[in-house]
Each structure stands twice: as structure tokens, then as C-alpha cells.
Amino acid sequence: MNYNLITILGPTAVGKTKLAAQLAHHFNGEIISADSRQVYKNLDIGTGKDLNDYVVEGKLINYHLIDITELPDEFNLFDFYKIFFQYYHKIKANRKTPFLVGGTGLYLSSVIQNYDLKEVENEKEFRNSLQQKSYDELKKILLELNPTPHNITDFESKERIIQAIIVVKAQKPVENKIEIHSLNIGINPGRDVVKNRIKERLEKRLNEGMIQEVEALLNKNIEPKRLIRLGLEYKFITEYLIGKISFEQMKNDLFKAICAFAKRQMTWFRKMEREGVQIFWLNEADFNKAKEIIQSNYEFV
């Protein structure tokens, strides 16, 4: 197959970013992040935005789709999909190799499995008109468009309902979309190893100021419910800071939630494989083995 993208995927805490940066350095590449929370500015420690990982042998590897939007704004699958192709074409135009890297299954699938996502004509004006309406009015519009919605989270907030309406109304193909043939390398050291790394990383991030990071967001008048909706670190630390749970409960519940998240990530990747996606699995973030897979399968032009 003539591949036109290299994807590095896997559950949380397995070293995807560092490996991808090493490979991008070796193969003259740039990285597009597929992480649904690293797109937000000021979510640094909690999302594992280890920007030092992008420096290889003193050289900064160009990365994209990190720190591109502000809270409390929403960022969704369609935003990712549209911006992915913008950066993909820029990287190719510069005669570099595009690497997609991350663990957000839906974002990865949308590209690797060539989802047919569309956008609304005059979306900005349409979105503004919807924002003038009440929650109940928006809910009625969405239920008229889609009487049997499967995703109940669409009703969590006005912004979620508006986005769901826009998705239903979308008819215009994404600009610059092309068919992607991705060479996929997965990292999976096994559940026990991942759990141990999650535990170590959680302690490290708490010591590095993750609680203070969430506290600073609350002090910037980001509503607790918006942070809770981000899930994992931001959910449990916010609940601790507003007095809903104790410090020990926060730590224990957060550890369990991250482990469950890692398990869901692997379930998603196995589902992709059942649907025909080929993934070359590594037990560790092994540069030499990954390099060998790429050299054996990817044709550079």
C-alpha cells in the first residue's frame, strides 16, 4: 500500500510523543497531535503536554494542534478533522513526513478510517443565530432534526446542543480532504505496566503543581462544571478544590479513572483492528523497531 501518513497510537503513559518526535527527527517529519485536551491553552500538566519531548538532539520538532484554543470554548471532532487536513497539506507542501500522534480514539479513527464529515454553509452566522436561542428551544430543534439521538451528552449544555445541530445540518465536504492511508504503529506494554506508569506519573504531576494548575483556571473564572466536563485530572481535582471530595478520595478515584480510560483506549484500538485497520504493535516505545517498520513499509517521495 502507498501510505501517506504515519500514526503513533496507544494508551496513556506509554511514551507515544517522545517516540514520535524521535521518528519525526529521523524521517524529516512534523507532528499533528490527536489529543482532545492538549488543544486547550493552560491545560499543561494535567494533559501531559510534555513539550520537552519534542526536542530531539537539540532540535525542536514542529508540532501542531496543541495550544490552539482557550477555555471555556469547546473543541470537537469536526474542529480537529478540519484543522488536521490544513496542517497535513502544509507539511506535505514542505516536503516533510506527516506524523499523527495521540490517544483520542475518535480523533484517530476519523482520519485513519476516512470518516465522511461535512460542514455547514455559513457556519459562523448559523452558530450565532443558534446562540440567541434558549436551551429548550435548541433541544426542540435538535429533536426535530434527530428524533432518536444516541448520544445523550449532546444535551449537557447549550454549546453541545448547538454543535449537535450543526453536525446534523452539515452538507458541505471538508476542504482539502483526501483519502488517508496510514501506517499505524501502536505501543502497548500490557495492562500491569501501564497501571504502574499511571501511578508513578500521577504522583509526579501532583508534585509538579497539577492542583495549582486547576486552581489557577478556577481563579480565571472558568466554571467548575466546564473543568469537570474535561474529565480525569480536571474533573477530580476540581471536585476536590470545591470541597466535594477529600484529597485522598481525589487521588484514589483519579488513579482508577485513568486506568479505566487506558483500558477504554485499548478497547477502541482493538475495535479499529476488527474493522480492518492494521496496527503494528510494539511492547515498548522502541525507536529502532519502529524505525524498521517504517523503513520496511513507508515509501518516501
N, C-alpha and C positions, 0 to 999 in steps of 0.2 A: 504493500500500500504506500502511496505517496503522502506521507504525513506532512502537515503544515503547522503543527503546534506540538509542544512538549508539555505535558501536565505532570506535576508532582503532587500527589494527594496522600491522605492518610488521616488517622485520628489525631486528636490534640496531643501535644507533648512528645512528638516523635522526631522532631528536627527537620521538618519539611523546608522551612525558609532557608536555613543555613545550607542544606544540601542544594537547594535550587540556586542559591547565589553562587556557590562553588561551580555548579554546572554552567550557569549563565556566563560566568567569568571565563570558563574554559571554551565554551562554544559561541562566544561573542553574542550573548543574549541579553534580553531585558525581561523583567518580571512583571506580570499582571497578577495582582492579588485577588483571590477568591475567598474573602473573609467578610462576612456580613456586618461585623462590628468595627473592623480596622478602618473602614471608610470614614468613621467619625473622628473629628479632631478632639483632643483632650481625653480620649479613651486609650490610654497608653499602656499602663502596667496591667490592667485587667484584661486587655485583649492580647497581651503578649506581643506588642509592637516592638520587637527587638531589632531596632534599626541598625545596630552594630553588626547584625548578621549579614547585612547587605554589603559590608566592606570585606573584600577578599584581596589579600596581598596588597593592602593599602589603597585599593581602588574601589570606589563606590559603584555598585551595580545599580543601574537605573531601575526604579520600581514605580508602579502605577496603581491607582485605585486604593491608595492609603491616604488618610487625612484630606478628604475632598469635600466633606460636608460637616455642618455644625448641628449639634443638638439645639433645640428639640426637633429639628427637621427629621423627616422619615427618609429612609433609603430602602429601595425594594429590588426585587428580582429584575424588573424591567429596566430600572436605572442601571443596574450592573450590566445587563445584557447589551444595552445600547452603548454604554461607555467602553465596554470590553472591545467592541469592534472598532471604535475610534482609535484606541491605543494599539490594537492589533495591526491595523493598517499603517500606523505611524512607524511601528517597529519594523515591519516588513519593508517599508519605503526606505528606511535607513540601512537596509540590507543586514539586519540583525535577526537573531533567532528568538521568537516569542515563547516564553515560558509562562504557563498558568499554574499558580501555586496556592493551595489552601485546603480548607477542610469543610467549607459550607457546601454540603451535598447538592442542594438545589441549584446553586450558582454554577458549580462544576458541571452538573448534568445539562443545564441549559445550553452550554457551549459544546461539550463533548458529544451530547446526543442531539444536537442541532434542533432545539426547540423552535417552534414556529411562533415567535412572539411578535405582536404588532403594536402600533401606537395610534393614538387618536389625532386626527387633523386638528390643528389649532388647540393643542392640549392645554397650553397655559391659560387661554381665555376660558376654556371649558372648565378647568380646575377652579379658576377664580369664581366662576358662576356657581359652582357646587359649594364652595366655601361659604357663600352667603346663606345657604340653607341650614335648617336645624338638623339635629341628629335624627329626629323622627322622620323628617321629610326625605333625608338621604336614605334612611333604611327602607322607606317605602319605594323609592326609585330603584334601589338595588334589588329588592324582592320582585318588583315588576319585571326587571330585566332578567333576573335569575331566580325563579320561584323555589328552586331546590338547591340552595347553596350547600357545598360540602365543608367549607372552611369557616367555622364559627368565629375564628379570630378576626374575620373581616368586620365583625360588629363591635370590636373592642373600643373603637374611638371613631370620631368623625373622619380623621385622616385615613384610617384603614378602610372605611366605607367608601370614601372618595376614590381611593386607589382601586378598590374592587370594581367600582362603576366604570372607571377608566379602562381597566383590563377588559371588561365585558364589551365596552363600546369600541375597542380598538379594531381598526381595519387596515391601517397603513403599514406595510412591511418596514422593518428596521433598515435604515440607510446603511449601505456598505456591508450588509450581512452577506457572508459567503459560507459555503459548506466547509465545516471543520473536520479534519481527520487528525485526531490527536493520538500521539504516542504517550501512553499513560504509565507512569511508574508510581507504585504505591509503597508506603512504608508501614509495616505492621510488626512490631517486636513481640506481640502477644499481650493478652489482657493483663496478666500479672505485672509485666514490666511497665506497661502504660500506667497502671494504677500507682505503682511506686513512683514513677516520674511525676505524675499529677500531684501526689502528696508532697514530694520534695519541692516542686515548683510553686505550689500553693504557699508553703512556708516562706519561700524566698520572696515571693511577691508581697506577702503581708509585711515582711521585714523591709521591703523596698519602698513602702508607702502606699500600698493599694487602697487602704482605708482612707487615707488622706486625699487620695485622688477622687474618690467618690464624694467625700465631704466637700471638696472644692467645687464639684459640679452642683451639689445641693446649694452651696453658698452663691452660685451664679444663677440661682432661681430656676434651675432645671427641676421640674416637678418629680417627686419621688415615683409616681406611677409611670413616668416616662423612663426612668432609670430601671425600674423593676421590669418593664417590658423588654429591656435589653437582655435580660436573663443572666443566669450564672453569677459571676462575680458582682455585677452591678445590682442584681436582684437581691441577693442575700446580704451584701454589705449595706445596701440602702435600708433593708428591713432592720438590720442591727442598729444603724445610726438613728433611725426614727423610733427606736425603742420597742420594736415589735418582737425581736428575738434577742437572746443573750449572745455574747461573744462566742462562747463555746458551741452553742447551737448553730450559730452562723458558720463557724469553721467546719463542723461535722456535716451539716446539711449541704454546704457548698462542695465539700470533697465528694460526697455521694452524688451530687448533681452533675459534677464534671465527669465522674466515672460513667454515669448513665449516658451522658452526652457522647463520650468516646465510643460507647457501645452502639449508640444510635448511628454514629458516623459510619462504623464498620458495617452495620446492617444496610445502610444506604449504598455503600460501595458494592456490597455483595448483590444487592438488587440490580445495580447497574450492570454487573457481570452477567446476571441471569438474563438481562435484556440485550446482551450481545456486546457489551463494552469489554475490550481486552485490557487487563491491567497486569503489568509485570511487577510482582510483589517482591520486596526486599525485607529481610528480617531487621535490618538496621538502615540508617541513613548513610549507606556506604557509597562514597563518591566513585571509587573505582568500578564497582559493579554497575552503578547507574550509568557511568560513562560508557561502559562496554555495551549496555543495552541500547543506548543512543547511537553509538557508532555502528552497531550491527543493523539498526532498523531505520534510522532517520537519514534521509538524503539531503545534504546541504547544497543549496544553489546560490 
